[in-house]
Each structure stands twice: as C-alpha cells, then as structure tokens.
C-alpha cells in the first residue's frame, strides 16, 4: 500500500510518495499491450529537436520489357538506375494533466490520494498515445469506396463484396500480408454485426470448410483472406453534421515490408508541485483568489513528453468509409457506478 511515514509535510508529498505514483504508472504502461502501437515503427527522440525529417527510397517500377533494358551488352555500360527519394516530417509535442490535493487529504486520506492519482495517470498514459495512433491509422490517402446497390432510393451495403474488392486492390498493389498469409481488417462492432448477418444469410450456400473458417463461437474472425478485429475507438467513427460513418481499416505491409505508421518514442514523467504551489479562494469571497500562504493546496502532475505520431506509408493501410447503422440501448442505465452516481468529488479531498 501507500507509504504513510511522515504522512504530511509542509512541502507536500514526500519523495517516497511521489516515487510510488511514478513506479505504479510506469509499471502499468510497461505491462500494457497497446493495440494500435503494433502498426507503428518506433524511432528515438533526439533531444533539442521538434521536427524530424525522414527519407526513404521510392521503388522504381519495372515494366514487362525491363529485362531488355537491364540486360548487359558486350562492350557497353549497364543501364543507369534512377534513385528517387521521398521525405516526410514528424512533429513531437508534449501532453500533460494534473490532480489537485489538499493538506487535509494528505493528512487523513493519503492512501486514497495516491491510488486515485495512480489510476488516473495510468490509463491516460496508455490511452492518450493510443488515441493519437488510432486517429492516424483511420486516415489515409489510400482509400476505397464500399460496394453498394441502390433500389427504390434505398442504398444497401454489401460487405462480402466490399472485402472482395479490398483484397483485389491490395493484391494488385503487391502488398504483403500482415500475418500468416492474411491481411488484417479492423472494423467497428456495428460493421462486424452486419457482416455476420450477411454470412448467416449466405450460410446455406457455403461449404462446411468455409463455415468453419469464418465463424468460431459465433464470432467472425477469419474471412476472405483477412483476420478481422473489432474496435470501437472514437477514430473508427466520423461524424459530420447529423451523419455518422464507420471506418474499415485494412492493414497490410508495403512491398518494402514497411509498417504504415511511424512514431517517436515518448516518455512519461510524474512530479509533485507541493503545497502552496497555487492559489486559493480568498476567505469570504466567491471570485477573488490569493496566494496560498498557509500551504493549503497542492497538485501532482503527469507529462507525456516528445510524443510524435505519423504515417510513413499510406500503402500500408487501406481505409474504407461505410454508412453507420446505430445499435443503441432503449434507455441509459440509472443505477450503475458510472451513470447512476451524481454525488461525486472532482478531486481527492478530505
């Protein structure tokens, strides 16, 4: 549990208490296995730099008669190979948050303060980079339209045909499979439900081997040369006005075996600002603040430093935007720990 020796100090948290939070947060981050991070190649941050320029070779396309062009002729030099290079930039940025605490909280609720700070910082240290990665992966210059048909002003989405189309596009781009000879398709839960419905409808026409491949315990996990993963990240949905669409992100590796994303390795740091580091509301006033002479309030903070997330190869992910079908509950729960509790504190307090 928390370190409670010298449980309150006029300076704020003790070194041991701050170290407790820091160690717990770093342990949580190290033990976590982020989903989107696996699609990003990692580069080291160079201190003193904010923008990083990357360069890579652009593969020279060969035609059917390339063997004639590159064949050696006796007494003559070889055909010159033209080297083309492309560049792109990544920019790093810092992210941070803090949690206030009071002198009384340190005196009487130190365990709660440390545990709540640990819980809040831990999930943010993982989720903030993941949200940045997801946003990058759900946007690409390599896009395709879904397969649809329209009859009587009603547009119908055909997901099985859409997967066929995606596979043809990736194959013709000479994309490399993600794993085990298959590409990866990241879909929303709504899209997965529609795909299952299509496959159930077509099930009578499928052979038994195919049925076994595409379903397991009612879940579609392998279909048409794609491993299928369901994700409900905010970036998987796009809303404009009153219209929401879903994203399907088809993941592959490029011909040069590149991952689609690139990121700068970031660091997480925890520090204590101590009691008296801010301002407090003046006694008897509702609008006027003054210096914290009696060291009543302090804060502990977390920074995520020099984080940079970008795309290095659009051809490593194909993005398809499809109409959204809403699946909603009939009513919002009123007695669960999240939505049902209205009397909550906004910060650790006595």
Secondary structure, 3 states (H helix, E strand, C coil): CCCCCCCCECCECCHHHHHHHHHHHHHHHHHCCCCHHHHEEEECCCCCCCEEEEEEEECCCCCCCHHHHHCCCCCCCCCCCCCEEEEEEEECEEEEEEEEEEHHHHHHCHHHHHHHHHHHHHHHHHHHHHHHHHHHHCCCCCEEECCEEEECCEEEECHHHHHHHHHHHHHHCCCECCECCEEEEEECHHHHHHHHHHHHHHHHHCCHHHHHHHEECCEECEECCEEEEECCCHHHEEEECCEEEEEEEEECECCCCCCCEEEECCEEEEEECCCCCCEEECCCCCCCEEECCCCCEEEEEEEEEEEEEEECCHHHEEEEEEECCCCCCCCCCCCCCCCCCCCCCCCCCC
